[in-house]
Amino acid sequence: MLPLPRFRVLRPRSLEEALDALAANGADDGPTVANATAWGSRPVRLLAGGTDLVPNLKHGLFDVATVVALKAMPGLRGVARRAEDGTLGVGALTTLARAAADPAVRIAWPALAYAWGEIAGPQLRAMGTVGGNLCLDTRCTYYNQTALWREALGYCLKRDGTKCHVVPGGTRCVAAMSSDGATMLTALGASVVLRSAARGERIVALGDWFGGEGRRNTVVAPDEMLVEARVPAPVAGAFAGYKKLRVRNAIDFPLLSVAVSGRRAEDGSLVSARVVVGALGAKPREVTGLDAMVAGHAPSLELFTAVGEAAKRQSKPLTNIPVDPDWRHAMVPVLVRRAFAQATGLASLPEPVPA
């Protein structure tokens, strides 16, 4: 049994109190990505569901002086449709289980409800939150270990060390972003709302949320708190799908995740397509050049197979998680095809026999 380290717990009763606690206990501007130890030693952390933070604290991955526990804080829960543009606002403290079951989400974007419902198992979804899933720490074979294990290896770029064991000679951490929600929300063109006591509110598109560096993988500042995810309303002909590769169909983080979205014209032909691949690196990778491939074509497994091959060419799995990267690479086109088939109603058709 790994014990928790000692830290102080603050229990704010309002958003303002929570923001003041962040400002008072972690008001620095945040370290550069070169200063991995300082980032791991941020003096204050937010605790929502705790499904990611608590295990990381037990493994000695963070050195925290103060934890701001948000469970007793009112608000930031539930899903509401914004009257001005139909956008769905999802409170950051909404549990994953509640978000996945929400009628407004299931009607507007069933694939998003499905993605949230695929995270971990029922117990963790009942505790984990939408905001916490977006802020999920990056994961790596050489990082998510006990302090004794990491010391024996000589540590790594992400925590206390000076070298990357995944990319020899690498100067950037390539620990994997494993958030199912983030991958799907990126494909939908969603954004997040951040608040701080000093600077007020700012809105960040999910495409700009991740920095692509595993040591500090999001753009959130130490004195900021994610308060809401905003999901655009679907336009006419919009579709989306999600597929996830993992060893077990519950509990496990994704070995590979694929989110797709797009739009069909009135005659059923495709207008656009978007593919976002997650769990391969420190940020989701959006595949480029797809609109030209699909525009004017009818949905078909052959077309989606070609799109999957394009995604495979632009993907590069690494040995940052304990599964063969070649297998993960080979599964990229498979999951892309299945996600599009799911999204466009072709899932019941037989898949083409490999050549």
N, C-alpha and C positions, 0 to 999 in steps of 0.2 A: 504494500500500500504506500503510495507516494504522498507525503504530507504537503499541505499548502504552506507557503512561506508566511511570515508575519506581515500584515499591512493594516492600515487604517481604513475603515469603511464609513463612507458618507451616504446618507439616505435622503436626497433632496425631495421636497414635497411639491416642486413645481419645475417647469423647464428653466425658468430664470435662475432658480437655485442651482440647478445642475450646471448651467453655463458658467455661473459665478464660481462654482467649485472647480471646473476645468481651468478657468482663467487664473484662479488663485494657486492651483497646485501644479500646473503645467504650462505656464504662460510664455515659455520660450518659443522661438520661431520654428523649433524642430531642427534636428540635425540634417546634414547633407547625407546622401546615400552612402558616401564613403565612410561615414561614422556609424557603423552597424551596431557597435556596443552601446552607443548613446541612445539609438532608437530602441533597442531592446530594453534599455533602462529608463524609458519614459516614466516620470514619477507618478503619473495618474492614468488610470484606465477606466473606461466605462464598462459596467456589468449589466447586461440585459438578461438574456437567457442563461449565459454562462457556459454554453455547450462547447465553445471554442476557447474562451479565456481561461476557465478553471483548469482544464487539462494542461494547457500551456504553462500556467503558473506552477502546477505540480511538477512539470518537467524542467523547471528552472529556465524556461525560454525568455521570460520577462522578469525584470527587477522592478517591482512596483511598490511605491510607498503608500499610495492612496487608491482605493477603488471606490468609484461613484456608482452605487447600486441604484438602478432605475425602476425596480419592480413596484415600489410604492408610489412612484410619480404618476399622477393622472395624465390622461391625454396620450396623443401619438399612437393610438390604437384604432384599428378598423379601417374600412375602405369607404371613401366618399367620392362621388362624381362631381367634378367642378362644373358649375353651371355655365361658365363662360366659354369653355371649349370641349366639354365632355371628357376631359382627362380624368383618369382614375388616380386619386391620391391615396396612397397606402401608408399609414403611419408606421414609423420605424420600429415601434414596439409591438406591432401586430405579430402574433405568433405565426409561424409557418403553416401550422395546421389550420388556423383561422383564415389566413390569406388564401390557402389552397381551396378551402370550402366556400369562400365568399361567392354569393350568386352573381354579383356584378362582375367579378373577375372571370368566373366560369362562362358567363354569357359573352363578354367582350373578347377575352383571350383565353380560350380553354387550354392552350398550350402552356401558358404561364401558370395556370392553376396546376397543370400536370407536372411542370418542372418543380414547383414548390413542393408538390406532393411526393416527388421522388427523392427528396433530401432525407438521408439517414433513415431512421425508423420512427414509429409513432411517438415514442416517448420523447425523442429529441425534437421532433417537430412541434410537440406540445410545449416545449420550453424555448427552443430557438426562435429568433425573431427575423423579420425581413431585413431590418437594418443591420443586425448582427451578421447575417449571411452575406450582405454586401461588403461588410468590413472584415470578412474572414481573413485570418492571417494566411500567407502563402505556406505551402507544405513542401518538404523535401525529405528524401531518404536519410540524408546526412544531418538534418536539423531536428526533426520530430523524434527525438530520442532523449534518454535521460542525460543529466549533466555528466555522469560518470562515463557513459558511452561516448558522448561528444568530446570529452577531455581526452580519452584514449586515442581518438582519431586525430586530435589536434584542432578541433573546432572547424568552423567554416566561415565564409564571407558573411553569412546572414547573422551569425552570433559569435562574437569573441575571436574569430579566426581571421586569417589573412589570405586564404586561398579557397577556390571553388573546387570541390571534389567531383562535380558533374562535368564542368568544362575546364580542363587543366589550363592554367594561365589566364582564365577568365577574370575580368574585373567587375562584372555585374552579376548579381545573384539571380539565378534562374529557377528558384523555388516556384512551384506551380500554384496558380490561382485555381481554387477548387470550388468556387461558388456556382451552384446550378442556377440560382436566381439571377446572378449578374450576367451570365451568358445569355439567358433568354431575354432579359430586360434590354441588353445591348442590341440584340437582333430586332427588338420592337421599337428602338429609338427612344427609350425612356431616359429620364433624368432624375437626379436626386437633389433635395433641398438641404442645405447646411445652415446651421445657425451658430453664431458666437456672440459672447457678451460685448466684445469690443467692436466688431465689424458688422453685426447684424446678419442678414440673410443673403445667401448666394445660391444660385442654381447651376449645377454641373451636369452636362450630358454624360450618360453612362460611357459613351465612347471616349470621354476625356477623364473618366474617374480613376482609371488605373494608369500608373506611371511606367509599368513595364520593368520594374526593378523589385526583386523579391524582398529586399530589406525594408523598403517603404513603398508598399505596392499601391496605395491610394493617395489622392491629393488632399485628403482631410488634414487640417492643421491640428496641432495638439490642443488648442482651445476651442475647437469646433465639434459640433455634434450633428450627426445625420438625423434629420427629423421626419423626412418623408421621401418616398419614391413616387414619381409621377409617370404614369403610363399613358401614352397617347391613345385616343379613341380610335378604333379601327375604321378605316375608310371602306367604301364600297369595293368588294372583291378581294379584301385583305385575307390572308391566311398565315398561319404560323404552326410550327411543329418543334418538338424537342425529343432528343434521344440521348441516352446516357450509357456508357460502358463501365461496368464495375464487376468485381469478383463475385460479390454476393448482392442480391437484390434488396438488401436492407442494410443500414448502418454505414456501409463503405462510402468513402469519398469517390468521386468519379475518376476513372482512369482516362477518360475522354468524354467530353460532352459536346453536343452539336445542337445549336439552335438555328432554325431557319424561319424566314418570313418572306412575304412577297405580295403581289397583287395580280389579280386576273381581270381582263377586260370583260365586257358584257358578253362577248362571243365565247368566253371560256379560255381564250389564249392568255399566255403570261405576259405581263407588262414589265415586271421587275422581280428580282429574287435577291435574297440576302442570306449569307451563311456566316455564322460566328462559331468558332471552334474554341472550346475551353479546356482547361486542365493540362495543357501542354507546356505553358510557360507562365511568366509572372502576370500576364494579362490576357484576356480573350483576344483571339486573332480573327479579324474580319477578312474574309476572302474577297479579293477584288476582281473586277472585270466580268461579273456574272450577268448584269443586265443585257449586255450585247449577246451573250450566249442564249438567253431564254426569250428575249422579246419577240413576240409574234408567234411563238411555238405553243402547241398544245401540251399540257402536262403529260408526261410519259415516263416510264421507268428508264427508258433509254436516255432521255434527256437528263434526268436526274442522276443517272450513272455518270454521264459526262461532267455534270456539275461537281459530283463527288470526286472525280479524278482531278479536276481543277483545284479543289480544296486540298486534296492530298499533296499536290505539287507545291502548295504554299504553306504546308504544315511541316514542322520539324520536331517530333517528339524527342525528349531527352531522357536520360537515366535519372531523372529527379524523383521518380517514385518507383517502388520495387516491382516493376512489371516490364517485360521486354518491350523496348521502344519500337522495334520493328513490327510487332503485333499491333500496338496502338496505331502505328502509321497505316498499316494495312486496313484497319477498321474505320479510318476516316471516311473513305468513300461509301462504305457500307452504311454507316450511321447517317450520312448526308442523304443517301437515297431513301432510307427508311423514314427519316424525318420529313422529307418532302412528300413521300407517299402517304404518310399519316396526315399531313397538313392538307393535301389536295384530294383526299378520298381514294387514292390508288392502292392503299395498303392491302386490300383483299386480293389484288391481282398477283399472279405468280411472278416471282422475280426472275430476271433473265439468267440462264445457265452460264457460268463463267466459261470463257473460251479456253 
